[in-house]
Amino acid sequence: MWMLLILLAVAPIVFMALKIDQLGKVQNRLKVQLRFAEQQSVQLEHLAFWLAEEQSQQLLAKVHQAGRTQSKAPVWYLHTELLCKAIPVLCKEQANHSTLPRQAVAKFLKQQDQLSFNEMENFIRHHPVLTEFWQSNTLTSYLKLCHRAVEMLQDYQPAHSDRLAG
């Protein structure tokens, strides 16, 4: 009888010890998975930064090519160039600080000290095809805005400069 009582008293302790051991193994497995996920996250972040830099360089090459082929560059040439230069900065700001594109562009422009944020916004608002992307305020829409601004620059005809200047 005493043996049965001891067995009944020890059984829950043994069961809890086995459960604790099992939970420890699960915790260790989850720690390994977390470290692996963190490593992948860092790799993806580096890849995203590299892609942002590449995208920026490709668009800037188009901007500079358009500037060389035109006899008179539009007033908003600098605006387009700065939008493209801001791509990597914007990507890093979003990844590190969850900064929205407009905030990142404002910070970038302040650092560049070539154009005010208000001048950039006026340029964008002057062109309805850019305004929609700007209002979305996402990284994807910002990239589309940059592409469209570069296309506008490539399509620029000096005869229309008075109407297009912003």
N, C-alpha and C positions, 0 to 999 in steps of 0.2 A: 504494500500500500504506500509506504514511504517512497519507494522507488517511482511509483507512478506520479506522486506529487512532485518529486524532484524533476522528473522528466517533463511534466507539465510546466514547471517553473523555468527550466533550462531551454525548452523548445522555442519559446518566443525570443529568447536572447540569441540563440543560434540563428534563428530565422532573420532577426534584425541585423546580425553581424553579416550574414550572407547578402542581405539587401544592401547594406552599406558598402560592402566590397563591390557588388554589382554596380552601384551608383558611382563609385570611385572610378571603375573602368569606363563607364559611360562618360563621366566628366573628362577623363584623360583623352578619350577618343574625340570628344567635342573640342577640346583645347587644340588638338592636332588639326582638326578641320578648320578651326578658327584661324590658326596661324597660316594655313595654306590659303584660305580665303583672303586674308590680309595681304599675303604676298602677291596673289593674283590681282587684288585691288590696286596695289602699288604699281605693278606692271602695266595694268590697264590705264592707270593715271599717266604714267610716263608715255605710253603709246598715244593717249589722247593729246598730251602736250606736244608731242612730236608731230602728230597729224595737224594740230592747230597751227604750228609753226610752218609746216609745209603748205597748208592752205593759204596762209598769209603770204608766203613767198610767191606762190603761184599767182595769186591775185595782184600782188605788187608788181610782178613782172608784166602783167597785162596793163596795169595802170601806167607804168613807165613806158611801155611800148606805145600805148595810145598817146602819151605825152610827146614822144619823139616823132610820131607820124603826123601830128597836127601842127599846122602853122601857128595857131594860137590856142593854147589850152584854155579850157573854161575856168571861170572864177572858182568853181567848186572842185577843181582838180585836187587841191590840198585836202578838202573834206573827204574825198574818196580814198586818197592815200592814207590818211589817218584812220579811217574806218577799218581798212585792211590791216594796218599795223597793229591795231588794238586786238585782233583776234586771239593771239596767244595769251595776252594779258587777261583778256576776258575769260578765257578758258581756265587759267590758273586761279583767278579771283573766284570763279564759281566753284571750283573744286575745293579750294582752301577755306573760303569764307562764306560760301552760299550767297555770293553777291549777285544781284540781278544785272543783266547786261547794261542797262542805262546807267546804273551806279558805277559799274566798272569802267564804262566809257568816260563818264564824267571824271573819274579819278585819273584815268589815262591821259585825258586831254589837259588836265591840270598839271600833270607831270611834264607833258610835252611843251606846254606854254607857247603853242603856235596858233591855237584856235580855242575860243571859249566853248563851253558846253552849249550855251544859248545859240551861238552861231551855228553849231552843228545841228541842233534841233531845228532851227529855222530852215536850214538847207533841206533837212529830211522832210519837214512839213510842207515845204515848197513843192515837193515832188510826191504826189499821191501814191505812186507805185512803191515808194520807200516807206511812206507813213504807216501803211498796214503792217509791215514787218516790224517796224520800230515799236508800234503799240503792243504787239504780242509780247515783247520783252522776254524772249527765250533765246537760248544759244542758237537753236536751229533757225529761228526767224532772223536773228542777227546775221548768221552766215548767208541766208538768202538775201538780206538787205545788202550785204557787201557784194555779192554776185551781181545783183541788179544795178547797183551803183557803178560797178566796173563796166557792165554792159552799156549803161547810159553814157559813160565816158568814151567807150569805144565807138558808139553810134553818134557821138557829138558832131554837129555840123556848125562851124563858126557863124554861118549866116543866121542861125537861131540863137546866138549867144545872149541877146538882150532878153529874150523870153525865158531862157533856161537858167540864167545866172541866179544864184540863190544865196 
